[in-house]
Amino acid sequence: MKLDKLQNNMIKIASKIEANIILQVIKNAFVAAIPFTVVGSFSNLIKMQLEALAKHLNVTSGFLPKLIDLFGSIGQATLGMVAIVIVLAVSYNYAKELKKINDKINVILVVLLAFASYMVMVPNLVSSPDIKQDITGYANNFFSFEGMFTGLITSFLSVYLYSKLAKSKFTIKMPPGVPPNVFNSFFSLIPISIVLLLFGIVRILIETLGYTSLLELINQVIITPLTDVGTGLPAIIIVIILMQVLWFFGLHGFNIVWGVVSAFWLPLFLKNVSEFAEHHDFSQISIAPNTMTNVYAMIGGSGATFGLILAILLFTPKNYSGRSVAKLGFIPGLFGINEPIIFGLPIVLNPIFFIPWVFVPVINAVIAYVVTKIGWVVPLVVLNSGNEPIFVSTWILGAFHLSPVVLTLALVILDIFLYLPFIKMNQKLDMATAGASDAKTEK
């Protein structure tokens, strides 16, 4: 009864989170940004390797420098503009959601409005110690990872304000028969003007308070305190436990929790990617919590089940029913897909596996965090697609250094032995259940 009550409470909480439009929009926006961030990360990595080659060969002109500039431009247009990608992705997804309850929203116009609103908040004067006076232009940091959180807030506010104004009397009425594109343009004229004017007033107020921009205000008042509290090892452990408990009850823990933490965790990792691409140095790279959680803690998927699969294949008899599930899950597990194991073994609502399911990823994360912190393993500084096999993925994430691969291998071996006692218990239960079933059949 207590387990049923806990399950019902967890389902209620998870359902509320999954139904929250804001969190789902954030999650979908970051998913949409993945191709751009991956391309930008790899472009920066290739640029870094080519720069090292050019320096080694003492090449300063010709094809190689042009190739370096090419990959640098791709990196700047993707990873360097990730805040703009987030603005467009958030406003698009949020506008689509609001359009379900307000058919007066024109998604394309609202996306353009969100972009314009963000640009209103960006200072158009650039100062630098290298120049004597400010010049007209935009600083790159407003469009990179530093501007992501600002982009989130601006996008949500601009779309929300437009949706409210579109329902109000502050619109231009057009006669019947007007072409749809003309109607939409005139209908949106006043709402768009009001929204942009409001953001302009906010910008003036921020500058009056002594901040150079909304970006600086948000970084000092919101991001820095949240980063200090929510990106260390305790936060990593809490997030992992929450994800695993949700998964145990059959709820997709990653999808539910990631929508909450991604807004704070992903920019930190992208900062590491950018800094490493610029300086080629690990010494100033901080530990990104998302890599501890998604890479080292969850080897083979949620629950670090690749070690579980290997333990079953290596140490259980051929008549154990779990072997067929492990064989089925081995190849997908190499690529971080473990639904066959989660639902086939099963792990969901199986009390025998509850302890290792929750705490094996925690142990992995703690070990990975410590050995990275003391410098035995290089930080992960490349954003990849995540579709590569486990060890290839960590090799790429570590900028082709072997220490992350060695750590991953060590953690997999540890996971095998952490899961093994519970596999033995499940095996005994399986045999007892089979024996009881055979006895009933004989009667």
Order of alpha helices (4+ residues) and beta strands (2+ residues): alpha-alpha-alpha-alpha-alpha-beta-beta-alpha-alpha-alpha-alpha-alpha-alpha-alpha-alpha-alpha-alpha-alpha-alpha
